Amino acid sequence: MNHSDKHDAIRKNVRAFIAAERTAGRIRAGQSWTTFDRDFSIRCADQGYIGMTWPKMFGGHDRSPEERYVVIEELLAAGAPLGSHWIADRQSGPQILRNGTEHLKHLVLPQIAAGRCTIGIGMSEPDSGSDLSSIRTSATKVDGGWVLEGRKIWTTNAHHADYLIVLCRTSPKSEDRNAGLSQLVVPLENKGVTVRPITNMAGVDEFNEVLFENCFVDEEHLLGEPGQGWRLVMEELSFERSGPDRILSTFPMLSMLSSYIARDPDRHATIELGRLVGRLHSVRSLSLEINQALGRHEDVGQKATMMKDIGTTLEQDIAEVSRRLIDLSPRQDGDDLTTTLASAILNAPSFSLRGGTREILKGIVARHLGLR
């Protein structure tokens, strides 16, 4: 990525950290940033790379959103295994910081900043898909807290997670489909929680189904006020849909493709590579703009929605173009190029699903533009 900006010193620092991790064999070809590695997260925390923008009283470092962007951009571009802390740092921590009780902030945020806490997103359900307003998971108010009943699915790293932020219905449905929803930060060690891993086509147990049966959750673990869940989810999705993780999942493949073409360049391959690089530059500019707006607490919902669709399409196209341009016939199984390409191809279909399916995102944008 661009190395000549005003954050040159911190970029060099991150690159030195990455080089040392790669030399030690802890960043490997074919790895995805979603790869779970708690020890790697702890080493990132030791460098001050988690909770960067949070107040120091909660374990943060009071750094700017731009500095954080530089750090995560470099880690993502290297294919570093960030899965243990990624969701917690990207969206769950900011949610708790903005809307959590003081008890919850002091309990959870320092754990995240130390790289020792994994949080999952409990939004999707088997019969709801991307229509979150139709969820059935419910929480009933009782003395001192809530009793949670329901089922979530496609929950990333729930089998490793310490907490799950669960979108649930705390009051009956009404004409306003989005009313009556709330968010609870649920410790997964609580009684009444069952996690069932789901193996994906790459043979990895990254996704999970989570069941809640008579699960008590302390009232201090409610985010915001009862009934504010829909607004909080929309804020959370802005963080999820607009970061560099939506454009850099296959960046290691793009880098290898560039080196591959440079060894024996031809006009067609060079043009295709140039188109990919041009698109990456454009969508990165949009991501940077949104990042700055989020730092100012501005509403970026529509921009983030478009960013996610454009970014994940690019990620998938990098895998497809690489498949067409790279001749694997003379190569040995297990070399870095083959391993990285195989990982990109296997994981690419999921890029346009996580964070909202492409069809749903296009519908949101169309409604905003008055086209539907």
Order of alpha helices (4+ residues) and beta strands (2+ residues): alpha-alpha-alpha-alpha-alpha-beta-beta-beta-beta-beta-beta-beta-beta-alpha-alpha-alpha-alpha-alpha-alpha
